[in-house]
Amino acid sequence: MGLLRRPPAEVRNVAPSGERLLAWGRVTPGGVAVATDAALYLPIGDTVRLAWDLIAKATFSEAAVLVVEGRPEPNARDRAWRVVLEEPGALPTVVYERVTSSVVVSERVALRGELGARIVARRAGEGLRWTVTFDAGLDPRDPVLRAEADEALAELRATLGV
């Protein structure tokens, strides 16, 4: 990515009007991954848009980025995408900064012995989006377990005043 030159048309066409372009990188076999102030766009079939508050994890290797979307719906399974980077540019740095800065609170709570859940609050628009992710081995459909997690969430929110 050139800092002083205008982004190529293929990059400008991905970023919607109203979103500020931050970085992009060329991917293999073709296309661009684009980071804006609001989301990450991946060229997978139709372009996949991932708002920063929905990205649970993004890891980079020399050749690829793996992005995991944390699904906010109860019982929903996370989705993951892997994109091979040909020219990463500043994309890895921007993605790391955006995902990290979206986290306001991340707290682990014990529910069943050593098993528990992670409660996370992320900036989402003008407010916060709270998620509860249960450890493997716990059934998120168990109503007693959900009630305990909801109680832990309410207690955390009260402690923080939000």
N, C-alpha and C positions, 0 to 999 in steps of 0.2 A: 504494500500500500504506500503510495507516495503521499507525503504530508501536505505538499503544496500544490498538487495537481487535482483537477476535478475528477471525481470517481467516474469510472466507465459507465456507459448507459445501462449495461446489464445490472450493475449495482444499484444505480439510481432507480431503476424500474422495480426493484424488490422492495425498497423502503417506501412505505405509503406516505402520502402527504400528511403532514402533521407530526411525523416522527423524525427525530434528528439522527442522521447517520453517524455512527461512531467508528465502526471498523468493518472490514470484510476480508475474506480470504477465498482464494480459488480452490475448488475441490475437484477430485477425480471421480468419475470420468468427465465431468464438465459442470459448469455452473459456479455459483458463488454462495457462500454462507455470509449472511449480513447481520451485524449487530446494530440496533438502534437504541435510543434511550428507553424504549418501551418493551422491546422483544428481540429474540434471536430468530432468524429465518434460515431454515435449512432446505437445500434443494433436493428434496426427496419426493419423487413423483411430482405432484402439485407441491408447491412450497409449503413447508410446515412452519407455522408461527407458534413460538413458545414465549409467552410473557415471562419476564424475569422471575416473578413470584411463583411460577409453576415449575421452575427447574430445580429439582431436588439435588442434582449433582451433575457436574460437568468435569470430565477428566481428559487430559490431553497427553498424547504420546508424540513422538517426532512425526509420525505419519497420519495420525487420526485424532478425532475428537469423539468422545462418547458422551451423549447428553441423556440424562434420565429425567423424565417428567414425573413429578409426584402428583398423582391424581387426587384432587380434593374430596371426591365423593367417597362415602364409606364403602368399604369392600371393593373398591376399584383397584385394579392392578396397575402398577407404574408401567409406563411405556419408555422404551429406550431407542435411540437412533445413533448409528455410528457413521461418521462422514470422514472420508480420507482427504486430508489437506494437501494440496499441491503447493500452494503459496499461502501460508497462514497469515502473513502480515501481523497486525496488532490484535487480531481476533482472539487468540488465547488469553492475552492480558485483559482485554475488555470483558470477555465472558467471565473470567475469574472475579474481576472487580464487581461486576453487576450482580452476579449470583450471591457473592459474599455480602455485599452491601444491602441486599434485600432482606437479610435475616436480622430481625430485631431481637427475638428471644428464641433460644433453643435450650430446652430443659428436658432431662430424662427423669421419668418417674417409675418407681418400682410398683408392680401390681400383683405379681404372683412370685414370691421369692425373689430370685434374681431376674426374672423376666418382667418386662414392663413396656413402656412406650416412650417415644420421643414426641414432645409437644413443641411445635415451632410456630412462631408468628413471623410473617413476612409482609413487607410493604406491598400493598396492592392498590394502585390508584391513590385515592385520598385516605384509605384506611389500612387495616391489617387483615390478613387472611390467616386463620389458625388452622393447623393440621395436627392430627394425632396419628402416629405411625406405630403400630404394635410390633413387638419383637416376633421373630419367627417362633412358632410353637404356641402362640396365643391366637385364638379365634376372634377376629374383630366383629363377628356376627353375634357373639355371646352377649346377651343383653345385660347380664350382671357385670361383665368386664367393661362393656361400653359405659355403663352407669358410673363405674369407678373411674374410668378415664375422663368422663365428662365432669365428675366431681373434682378431679385433680386439675383439669383445665380451668374450671370456675375458680378454684382456690388460687391458682397461679395468676389469673387475670385480676382477681381481687387484690392480691399482694402487689401487683404492678400498677393497680389503679386504672386498668383499661378494660 
